[in-house]
Amino acid sequence: MNLITEVSIDGADGYNFEIDKEVNYLKVYISGEFAAEHADQRFFLQINELSSGYNSFIVMDGHAHLGEWDGRGFYLGRNGWFLDGCMSAEYTIAAKGLDFKRTGHGMSTFVNSNDTILGCHANGFVTSQNQINNVRFFYTGGIFKGHLSYYLM
């Protein structure tokens, strides 16, 4: 793996990253703390400025067992019970695919302020006819402070 960049986020709405190299696989690592602001917040990755059209889901285990779909991006996971907490995630996006399908898979862990845990297995795809040239990490609300690392493979 070749490290492209590491960034710190301190309360911003997310982070956009431009890629100027050909990508076969993109690996993203995320870790940090979040203030949920009394809501369940969801965390995503988007490529090529596509904000819809994703077929993405998570399967959760830990103190809750359920699955959820979301089409706003590659769905990484979420906190629970409207609680603040910390999280870590690892996600891989395959840039080459049949019919321009960009597939993704990964895992995340959310530890809430009351010491409950949600472990998320995440999968998804989106159709994009362009090479991956932009990646956006974002979340639905609250405040996130943490680190992102992007690697090309």
C-alpha positions as CSV (number, residue, x, y, z in Angstrom):
1,M,0.0,0.0,0.0
2,N,1.1,3.5,-0.8
3,L,0.1,6.3,1.6
4,I,-1.5,9.1,-0.3
5,T,-2.3,11.4,2.6
6,E,-3.2,11.6,6.3
7,V,-5.4,14.4,7.6
8,S,-6.8,15.5,10.8
9,I,-10.4,16.7,11.1
10,D,-11.4,19.0,13.9
11,G,-15.1,19.6,13.8
12,A,-15.5,20.2,10.0
13,D,-18.4,18.7,8.1
14,G,-16.2,16.1,6.5
15,Y,-13.2,16.0,4.1
16,N,-12.8,16.0,0.4
17,F,-9.7,14.5,-1.2
18,E,-8.6,14.8,-4.9
19,I,-6.8,11.9,-6.5
20,D,-4.5,12.5,-9.4
21,K,-3.3,8.9,-10.0
22,E,-4.9,5.9,-11.4
23,V,-6.6,3.8,-8.7
24,N,-7.1,0.1,-8.7
25,Y,-8.0,-0.1,-5.0
26,L,-8.4,2.7,-2.5
27,K,-8.1,1.9,1.2
28,V,-9.4,4.4,3.8
29,Y,-8.8,4.3,7.6
30,I,-10.7,6.6,9.9
31,S,-10.6,7.0,13.6
32,G,-11.9,9.6,16.0
33,E,-14.5,10.9,18.5
34,F,-17.8,12.4,17.8
35,A,-20.4,14.6,19.6
36,A,-23.7,13.1,18.3
37,E,-25.8,16.1,19.3
38,H,-28.6,13.9,20.6
39,A,-29.1,12.0,17.3
40,D,-27.9,8.8,15.6
41,Q,-25.3,10.0,13.1
42,R,-24.3,8.0,10.0
43,F,-20.8,8.0,8.4
44,F,-20.1,7.7,4.6
45,L,-17.6,7.8,1.8
46,Q,-18.6,9.1,-1.6
47,I,-16.6,9.0,-4.9
48,N,-16.5,11.3,-7.9
49,E,-18.9,13.8,-6.3
50,L,-21.7,11.3,-6.6
51,S,-24.2,12.0,-3.8
52,S,-26.8,9.4,-4.7
53,G,-27.2,6.1,-6.5
54,Y,-25.3,4.0,-3.9
55,N,-26.5,0.5,-3.0
56,S,-25.0,0.3,0.4
57,F,-25.8,-1.5,3.7
58,I,-24.5,-2.3,7.1
59,V,-25.1,-5.3,9.3
60,M,-24.7,-4.4,13.0
61,D,-23.8,-6.6,16.0
62,G,-22.8,-5.9,19.5
63,H,-25.5,-4.4,21.8
64,A,-27.9,-4.2,18.9
65,H,-28.4,-6.6,16.0
66,L,-29.9,-5.2,12.8
67,G,-29.2,-4.1,9.2
68,E,-29.7,-0.8,7.4
69,W,-29.6,0.4,3.8
70,D,-28.6,3.9,2.7
71,G,-28.1,5.3,-0.8
72,R,-26.1,8.5,0.1
73,G,-22.7,6.9,-0.1
74,F,-20.7,3.9,0.9
75,Y,-22.3,3.5,4.3
76,L,-19.6,2.9,7.0
77,G,-21.8,2.7,10.1
78,R,-23.4,4.7,12.9
79,N,-23.6,5.4,16.6
80,G,-26.6,4.3,18.6
81,W,-29.1,5.6,21.1
82,F,-28.3,9.2,20.3
83,L,-25.0,9.0,22.2
84,D,-21.6,10.5,21.8
85,G,-18.7,8.2,21.3
86,C,-15.7,7.1,19.4
87,M,-15.3,5.1,16.2
88,S,-12.8,3.5,13.9
89,A,-13.4,2.2,10.3
90,E,-11.5,0.5,7.5
91,Y,-13.0,0.5,4.0
92,T,-11.7,-0.6,0.6
93,I,-13.1,0.6,-2.7
94,A,-12.3,-1.3,-5.9
95,A,-12.0,1.1,-8.8
96,K,-12.1,-1.4,-11.6
97,G,-15.3,-3.4,-12.2
98,L,-17.7,-4.8,-14.7
99,D,-20.1,-2.2,-16.1
100,F,-18.3,0.6,-14.2
101,K,-19.5,-0.8,-10.8
102,R,-17.3,0.5,-8.0
103,T,-17.6,-1.9,-5.1
104,G,-16.7,-1.4,-1.5
105,H,-16.5,-3.3,1.7
106,G,-15.2,-2.7,5.2
107,M,-15.8,-2.8,8.9
108,S,-16.3,-0.2,11.7
109,T,-16.6,-0.1,15.4
110,F,-18.7,2.5,17.3
111,V,-18.3,2.7,21.1
112,N,-20.9,4.9,22.7
113,S,-20.5,7.0,25.8
114,N,-22.4,4.5,27.9
115,D,-19.9,1.7,26.9
116,T,-22.2,0.0,24.4
117,I,-20.7,-1.2,21.2
118,L,-21.9,-1.5,17.6
119,G,-19.8,-3.4,15.2
120,C,-20.7,-2.8,11.5
121,H,-19.9,-5.0,8.5
122,A,-20.4,-2.6,5.5
123,N,-20.8,-3.4,1.8
124,G,-21.9,-1.4,-1.2
125,F,-21.5,-0.3,-4.8
126,V,-22.1,2.6,-7.1
127,T,-21.9,2.9,-10.9
128,S,-19.4,5.5,-12.1
129,Q,-18.0,5.7,-15.6
130,N,-15.1,7.8,-14.5
131,Q,-11.9,6.8,-12.8
132,I,-12.0,7.6,-9.1
133,N,-10.7,11.1,-8.8
134,N,-12.4,12.4,-5.7
135,V,-13.3,10.9,-2.3
136,R,-15.4,12.6,0.3
137,F,-15.8,11.5,3.9
138,F,-18.8,12.9,5.6
139,Y,-21.4,12.3,8.4
140,T,-25.0,13.3,8.8
141,G,-24.5,15.6,11.8
142,G,-22.8,16.3,15.0
143,I,-19.1,17.1,15.4
144,F,-16.2,14.7,14.5
145,K,-12.6,15.0,15.5
146,G,-10.2,12.4,14.2
147,H,-7.9,11.2,11.5
148,L,-8.2,9.9,8.0
149,S,-5.6,8.0,6.1
150,Y,-5.9,7.2,2.3
151,Y,-3.8,4.5,0.6
152,L,-3.6,3.4,-3.0
153,M,-3.1,-0.3,-3.8
